Amino acid sequence: MTQESERGFIVETEPEPTSEEKTAVLAQLRKAIRPPSPPPTEALNLLFEAARHDTDGSQAARNFLFWLAGLPDPTGFDGEGGLELRRLDGEHKAAALEVLGWWAGPTQSDQPLHEILRKLTGRFSRDET
């Protein structure tokens, strides 16, 4: 807000941030510009091994992986993406959460996920012919 005085306009400014506020802002900036993460290879491989079979857990793992990339499940299953985590056992659920954390931030490369999706698409499209 500005006010007029005898000498001209007075522009009110915000007070100088406190040390705590500056520290909090710097922490947020560091988190926002974190370096790209390497792929969680073991977690991706665990989910791939589960997804390539034909079980309830396989269907959930497969649907989750395709959901991450915004692609349809090649089997035609219309699942609920992230909700499919509920159908996974503890080991596979932990792997899926690790992959989700990696996918949510900057990645060094999206190629590891897309390579798995390519293999799964090939596996299930051959079954249909």
TANOR-V945120 format. One record per residue. N is the residue number from 1. SS is DSSP state (hx for helix, st for strand, lp for the rest). PSI is psi in radians with two decimals (NA if undefined). Layout:
# TANOR-V945120
n=N ss=SS psi=PSI
n=N ss=SS psi=PSI
This chain:
# TANOR-V945120
n=1 ss=lp psi=2.50
n=2 ss=st psi=2.61
n=3 ss=st psi=2.67
n=4 ss=st psi=2.38
n=5 ss=st psi=-3.11
n=6 ss=lp psi=-0.50
n=7 ss=lp psi=-0.11
n=8 ss=st psi=-2.78
n=9 ss=st psi=2.53
n=10 ss=st psi=2.13
n=11 ss=st psi=2.11
n=12 ss=lp psi=2.38
n=13 ss=lp psi=2.82
n=14 ss=lp psi=2.60
n=15 ss=lp psi=2.72
n=16 ss=lp psi=2.34
n=17 ss=lp psi=2.58
n=18 ss=lp psi=2.93
n=19 ss=hx psi=-0.70
n=20 ss=hx psi=-0.71
n=21 ss=hx psi=-0.72
n=22 ss=hx psi=-0.74
n=23 ss=hx psi=-0.74
n=24 ss=hx psi=-0.73
n=25 ss=hx psi=-0.75
n=26 ss=hx psi=-0.68
n=27 ss=hx psi=-0.71
n=28 ss=hx psi=-0.72
n=29 ss=hx psi=-0.75
n=30 ss=hx psi=-0.72
n=31 ss=hx psi=-0.69
n=32 ss=hx psi=-0.53
n=33 ss=lp psi=0.54
n=34 ss=lp psi=2.65
n=35 ss=lp psi=2.72
n=36 ss=lp psi=2.47
n=37 ss=st psi=2.50
n=38 ss=lp psi=2.73
n=39 ss=lp psi=2.51
n=40 ss=lp psi=1.39
n=41 ss=hx psi=-0.83
n=42 ss=hx psi=-0.73
n=43 ss=hx psi=-0.74
n=44 ss=hx psi=-0.74
n=45 ss=hx psi=-0.69
n=46 ss=hx psi=-0.78
n=47 ss=hx psi=-0.65
n=48 ss=hx psi=-0.81
n=49 ss=hx psi=-0.67
n=50 ss=hx psi=-0.74
n=51 ss=hx psi=-0.38
n=52 ss=lp psi=-0.04
n=53 ss=lp psi=-2.98
n=54 ss=lp psi=1.15
n=55 ss=lp psi=3.06
n=56 ss=hx psi=-0.78
n=57 ss=hx psi=-0.62
n=58 ss=hx psi=-0.75
n=59 ss=hx psi=-0.74
n=60 ss=hx psi=-0.78
n=61 ss=hx psi=-0.77
n=62 ss=hx psi=-0.83
n=63 ss=hx psi=-0.69
n=64 ss=hx psi=-0.81
n=65 ss=hx psi=-0.77
n=66 ss=hx psi=-0.61
n=67 ss=hx psi=-0.70
n=68 ss=hx psi=-0.70
n=69 ss=lp psi=0.02
n=70 ss=lp psi=0.51
n=71 ss=lp psi=2.67
n=72 ss=lp psi=2.60
n=73 ss=lp psi=2.25
n=74 ss=lp psi=-0.25
n=75 ss=lp psi=-0.17
n=76 ss=lp psi=-0.10
n=77 ss=lp psi=2.28
n=78 ss=lp psi=1.45
n=79 ss=lp psi=-2.90
n=80 ss=lp psi=0.45
n=81 ss=hx psi=-1.89
n=82 ss=hx psi=-0.53
n=83 ss=hx psi=-0.34
n=84 ss=hx psi=-0.31
n=85 ss=hx psi=-0.53
n=86 ss=hx psi=-0.42
n=87 ss=hx psi=-0.12
n=88 ss=lp psi=2.64
n=89 ss=lp psi=3.04
n=90 ss=hx psi=-0.76
n=91 ss=hx psi=-0.79
n=92 ss=hx psi=-0.58
n=93 ss=hx psi=-0.75
n=94 ss=hx psi=-0.70
n=95 ss=hx psi=-0.75
n=96 ss=hx psi=-0.70
n=97 ss=hx psi=-0.63
n=98 ss=hx psi=-0.76
n=99 ss=hx psi=-0.74
n=100 ss=hx psi=-0.75
n=101 ss=hx psi=-0.71
n=102 ss=hx psi=-0.80
n=103 ss=hx psi=-0.54
n=104 ss=hx psi=-0.44
n=105 ss=lp psi=-3.08
n=106 ss=lp psi=2.38
n=107 ss=st psi=2.64
n=108 ss=lp psi=-0.62
n=109 ss=lp psi=2.46
n=110 ss=lp psi=-0.10
n=111 ss=hx psi=-0.73
n=112 ss=hx psi=-0.73
n=113 ss=hx psi=-0.79
n=114 ss=hx psi=-0.54
n=115 ss=hx psi=-0.73
n=116 ss=hx psi=-0.76
n=117 ss=hx psi=-0.66
n=118 ss=hx psi=-0.78
n=119 ss=hx psi=-0.75
n=120 ss=hx psi=-0.71
n=121 ss=hx psi=-0.78
n=122 ss=hx psi=-0.72
n=123 ss=hx psi=-0.80
n=124 ss=hx psi=-0.41
n=125 ss=hx psi=-0.53
n=126 ss=hx psi=-0.57
n=127 ss=hx psi=-0.46
n=128 ss=hx psi=-0.34
n=129 ss=lp psi=NA
